Amino acid sequence: MAADSSLTFQRIFTRVQATLPQCIEGVDSLPVTSIFSTRISETTKHCIEAAIRSYVTRKVIDGDKTDLTTITAITTICIDLVRHELSLPTLPVLVLSDAFDTLTISQGEQLFAFVESHVGVWKEDTFFAPCKTSVLRMCNDLLRRLSRSQNTVFCGRILLFLARFFPFSERSGLNLVSEFNLENVTTFTNVEASEMEDDEEEDKGGTTPRLDYTLYTKFWSLQDFFRNPAQCFQKAPWKVFTLYCGDVLEAFKSFKLDHLQGSSGGAGARLSRSLSEPAPDQEAAAGDSIASEHQVDQYFAKYLTNQKLLDLQFSDTNFRRYVLLQVLILAQYLTSNIKFKQETLTEDQLAWVRKTEKLVYSLLEETPPDGPKFVSTVKHILKREEMWSNWKNDGCPEFKKPESGKNSVGGAGNSTGKQNGKSEEVGKEDGETQHSPRKVRQKRKVGDLIKEADSRGKFTMGNAEMTRLWNLHPNNLEACKISERDFVPALETYFTPAIEQLSPKADLKEEKKLVNDSNFGWRALRLLACRSPHFFTNSASPIAKLPEYLNTMIKKLAKELPSQLVADIRVEEEEEKEEEKVIPVLEQGEGVKEEEDMEEETGDVEERPEVCAITEDEQLALARHLDTLGGDKWKVLAKKLGFQTDEIEFIEKDKSESITEQAAFMFKLWVDGEGDEANKESLLYTLEGLEMQEVGQGVFT
């Protein structure tokens, strides 16, 4: 059916805008639907869309005076028009997008409540597929306008709405390749702050431990590992991480929090106090104060990294829990099985991670309030994270509801709305099957199949052909040893034709003999390596060509093989001639024995002095000498000591203050990794090879 031919674009545009005030007043689309008596075309739907969007942007949007109820009423009318097939499915979302583009942030936050309340509508089949791109674009445009630190709650509402709107398997909302947000960089001061006044130190009363600049840098440096856990699989960063993490956890362990101090005494706790738990002094002074009714929750997207605040932050329960939870999340990533994680930890590294996890859990249990309950909750959440990780490893398959029984099929089909791509036709078909159920053969459970096969002494492999092959023999290991599966020929069988060709009676040209066939030679070497002791005989005579070697080996084999051809070949005479050409060699161990006898006769055996790793003072002195050479001499030495390029870059980036610190840190990592092998003799030998002997002058006594 076609639309009324008398309705031109201008007439439709004018009549729709004229009837919209009446529709808005009653929140009813009937005045618009009464304009058309027949089914309309796509062109007419575009005309209706243009009229409604123009009405919203020109007559409804009016800055701060905009009536949000009018926008919600028009959106509801658009939804009805779509269901009456009088408009395109994207019209309601486009109206909301136009409104969000022109409203202020506070007005947009109020209007977004309407979007959240109608999430069930957007998930219907009529709207989901056509509108999902428009909804995602609308939400992304909103997020780009918002500040994550000032509009945190609104940002969270938008993300939660997207999580409710899209199914779990939606590709646009998944981090399929497990990438990290490397832009989340935590900055902190690299220069030690001046000490606080003595009066302030005395006022603290000694209850808070003194946190120096070294601990401050180690603590905030850990955020870089939490930001990019993949660097923990590298040798140098792993050493730094374990060192810094151990010192920070030891600081937490040495400073215990009591209930009062952890809940309300710390400044960090006062900063993160929620709106539902006002401070005691504020609660007492609230009375009839209007300001207390509109108290705003203080939230910071990132903690302040000023050095003077570290004492207060260590006294905050929430702050401590956040950091310890970060350690647990990182530990779970390092030890879990992730599809896109190429590297793995060594046994020693895994043992360190398990030990650290136990220490973190014990610290969380000691942190008030409700430490044991908090630990139980954290373990439960991390356990659920493992399930989601396994789901991602499986390719993020779509979640489907399990099929219900035949008695509840009709009811389920009628009660379920059109959501997430589930069409209304499915519900109708389910309703029909209630009256005429179709007999479906139930698939047997895998456990029952395995149990039945095991009772008969058989195996079931899930595939008919694999099951047949697996059950050919009752014992598969024994079946591999039967004679039918021994495909390696015997020495006599394989070499008999070659032995016959060596006989003087065999009138055969040299180039046609088997020993000159490359295929025969390759198989002969394989067979000799498996079954002949002559293949591993020590000999000082070099082998020029393979045929010559095979001739020698065949003559030796002909001596041992029970063959009637041995007498005709004259193996013994030719073998004696070959042995005359061989240069005599020492028997195995003879030379070593003579050297030992000579050492015993001399009796002057010098004892090797005990070696130990270079000390920290020696490391610092060596670093200063390297600094005097200038340039990148310490990098040349680092490469010679076994450091990789990425490790050198990490040292240069982590210790960027001076070459002395970089070289000292390099020597420290070398000693930590090599132990006693990082000694004076080894270093002096390396320096001599690099012609840098002056570095070690005056360092070792």
Secondary structure, DSSP 8 states (H G I E B T S, - for coil): ----TT--HHHHHHHHHHHHHHHHHHT-SHHHHTT-SS---HHHHHHHHHHHHHHIIIII--GGG--HHHHHHHHHHHHHHHHTTSS-TTHHHHHHHHHHHHS-HHHHHHHHHHHHHTHHHHTSHHHHHHHHHHHHHHHHHHHHHS-TTTSHHHHHHHHHHHHHHS-TT-GGG--TT----TT------SS------HHHHHHTTT-S----HHHHHHHHHHHHHHH-GGGGGSHHHHHHHHHHHHHHHHHHHHS---HHIIIIISHHHHHT--TTS--HHHHHT-TT-HHHHT------SS----GGGHHHHHT-HHHHHHHHHHHHHHHHHHHS--TT------HHHHHHHHHHHHHHHHHHHHSSSSHHHHHHHHHHHHHHHHHHHHHHHTT----------GGGHHHHHHHS-S-TT--HHHHHHHHHHHHS---------HHHHHHHHHHTT----SSHHHHHHHTSSS-HHHHTTSGGG--S--HHHHHHHHHHHHSTT----GGGSGGG-HHHHHHHHHHHHHH-GGGG---SS----HHHHHHHHHHHHHHHS--TTHHHHTHHHHHHHHHHHS-----TTHHHHHHHHHHHHH----------B--HHHHHHHHHHHHHH-TTHHHHHHHHTT--HHHHHHHHHHT-S-HHHHHHHHHHHHHHHHGGGSBHHHHHHHHHHTT-GGGGTTT--
